[in-house]
Amino acid sequence: MSSATSPSPPALTQCPGCGGSSLGGSLFLAAQPVILNYRFGSAQEAQNVPRRDLHLRECNSCGLVFNAILDAAAIPYDERYENRQNFSAGFLGMLRDTADSLTGKYLAGGGTVLEVGCGKGDFLQILCRRAQAQGLGYDTSCEHPGPTEDGRITFFQRYVTPEDVAGKLDLIICRHVVEHVPQIGDFMRLLHGISEAGGGAPVYIETPALEWIVEHQAFWDVFYEHCNYFPVNNLRRLAELAGFEVLDHRLIFGGQYQALEIRPAPGGKTAHPGQEPVPGQLETLSGALSASRREVTEKLAQAGAAGGWAIWGAGAKGVSLGNALTDSPPAFVIDSNPSKQGMFLPGTGIRVIAPESPEVKTIPVILVANSNYLPEISATLASLGCQPKLLPL
Ligand SMILES: [Zn+2]
């Protein structure tokens, strides 16, 4: 990888979701690290991560917010890509709840689940174990292709197509994938094709909700890996345009994520089209970002961060915060994921350490990248005898 910011491709003039050509809003961020969920073994290597400019636009027809100058080939989704969050008891609990809800609705008799973009396969393992189901997992960042020891799941280190589907599917899972896919309209039609090939299986999609980012002025939630930002009405609409009908759609994880359950509509047409998009979300977000960044900096200063501070969470939010707050950077980042500990954050080259590390005991201020984990983090620190000031966002 080279550290230079390469020129961006020509800007898209049409929405990759619906094909609409009326675009509004604008949010430009220069020289962003192309990847955040990536393990670098040295600070130098981490600082040399490739960078690209990012330019978000909003489709006036469907409401999709997307990076119009994405260089998709620059993002390496290989084995060193690591975005697991399930080292947190709270997150694991949410995964189990999701698995049980899906089991009750679609896998009461076991059956076969296919996951599009399964990552390292943790959710598929939880779901298949709890549902007594068989699993097929596809992801280019998958580490152990082939059948699992118990023979319950087979992993494939590649993308999936409808031609791969050999028999009836009972459920298709697609978690935290659609925000990474450049041609999202085509991808929704691909999901439709996979579902049809599996006999019309329901599809579960989970992805961040743009409304939460706008409401919380979450500048740390805008980053290069995410080329799409879906308002809730938009995700629904893109599914309907691809020939799906909506079975269920709800906000989860304190409103940060949306969960959409769909299946192919009879005759490919949806009888109840979704609501219209709410325009101007991107404008609201771009107008608020500098003030929001200033606010976090002031909050840190008031808490005494001059004496040293750290970030809790080396996921995308934490890495993004580290890169946005470079004026007085954190001393280190704390994360409970063992495969991130000892690694260095893309862009800043800041070190990731374990909660049990001695340095954690002496740091006066910790910025919590995702406030959903605040109770858990407080409890961990208390059990370690640490009393830093915790700043939730
Ligand atoms: Zn559109």
Boltz pocket constraint, residues with backbone or C-beta under 6 A from the ligand:
constraints:
  - pocket:
      binder: B
      contacts: [[A, 15], [A, 16], [A, 17], [A, 18], [A, 19], [A, 20], [A, 59], [A, 60], [A, 61], [A, 62], [A, 63], [A, 64]]
      max_distance: 6.0
